[in-house]
Amino acid sequence: MQPFVYNALPARVIFGTGTQAQVAQELQRLGCSRAIVLTTPGQVGKGKGVEKLLGDLCVGLYTRATMHTPVDITDDAVNAVQELNADCVMAVGGGSTIGLGKAIALRTDLPQIVIPTTYAGSEATPIIGQTENGIKTTQKTLKVLPEVIIYDVALTLTLPPKVSVTSAVNAIAHAVEALYSQDANPIADLLAQEGIRSIARSLPAIVTGEGGGEALLKARSDVLYGAWACAMCVGGLGMALHHKLCHTLGGTFNLPHAETHTVLLPHTIAYNAPYAPEAIAKVASSLGVINAAQGIYDLAKQLGAPYSLKELGLKEEDLGRAADIAAMSPYPNPAPLERDKLLKLLRDAWSGTRPP
Ligand code: NAD
């Protein structure tokens, strides 16, 4: 066994179907009685459902959560928290809503209960990304790690198949970068491989709807569990090129988060593969393929996900600036970060070619 350092993160995780019914109990367990429920504009219905379950324990609903956590929305939400005198933040939604909850916790120290409804995995990490003046910056602090995660598979049933695919590839990206992280360790390795396997096995059934009813619920359950396992890797480890590129494209060019991960991942794997052969072999075997980059590309494309940055709306003339930003401040990555090679990676991703 190689020497390693492993930091376990505190987490109370409740996983199942129908588990949102436990919100009031969990709130009281934290000693709280005045929750503010957060959602995106699209998920207000789910927020109202939780508000109803909480009854008098809910003091308000804030529904303006926005992708990439813009600071002006956070300021507005913190005002609402203070006006309502809330003592707990309850995020019901994907990474955007959970990001807002974390941003509030960072500024107020309020405890968080999160009910994730996508596979992005932010709920299990002590990382927050925030966007101000077109630049997305991230920081790692236990202040933003949610106290309780309630995974309720029933709430993921409405996630459209196409969004489910990109969100699940976003989860796989965490596991891939954990496997070749400079802080890699055997526990994160196990979680990463388990997460990728669980997602790859069950994602197709979510799209085809094969088996219907019970089978679909089982597939949703597998993918949500896999997403949690993948997210658990991120916490203690440093992410590398793939996440840096996604943050650049998201923060500076406002590209959608999960779709950007999906388009880029095959290309970032191909870029790093020669320098991290063992890690990439683990990705391939967890996917059940020979070539990990092609395996991700084929899986996502066959399931209807976007596969080029062009279709996400990035302009060809912005590729150079994106490569400049990605090469700007050095960070650990298996392959050297050379601007010309990064530009080629971005060009391939822009046109959507199948990686070698
Ligand atoms: P999202 O939260 O914006 O959700 C995408 C869309 O799906 C939204 O319109 C939302 O309303 C809708 N939606 C969510 N759940 C649904 C459901 N069950 N049924 C139907 N529609 C649903 O997107 P995301 O990809 O989950 O999260 C992206 C954000 O999370 C980005 O800002 C990203 O930076 C952040 N993120 C952070 C971390 C971290 O560790 N800090 C990790 C992953 C993602």
Boltz pocket constraint, residues with backbone or C-beta under 6 A from the ligand:
constraints:
  - pocket:
      binder: B
      contacts: [[A, 40], [A, 41], [A, 42], [A, 43], [A, 66], [A, 67], [A, 68], [A, 69], [A, 93], [A, 94], [A, 95], [A, 96], [A, 97], [A, 99], [A, 117], [A, 118], [A, 119], [A, 120], [A, 121], [A, 122], [A, 123], [A, 125], [A, 126], [A, 127], [A, 128], [A, 129], [A, 155], [A, 156], [A, 157], [A, 158], [A, 159], [A, 160], [A, 163], [A, 167], [A, 170], [A, 234], [A, 257], [A, 258]]
      max_distance: 6.0
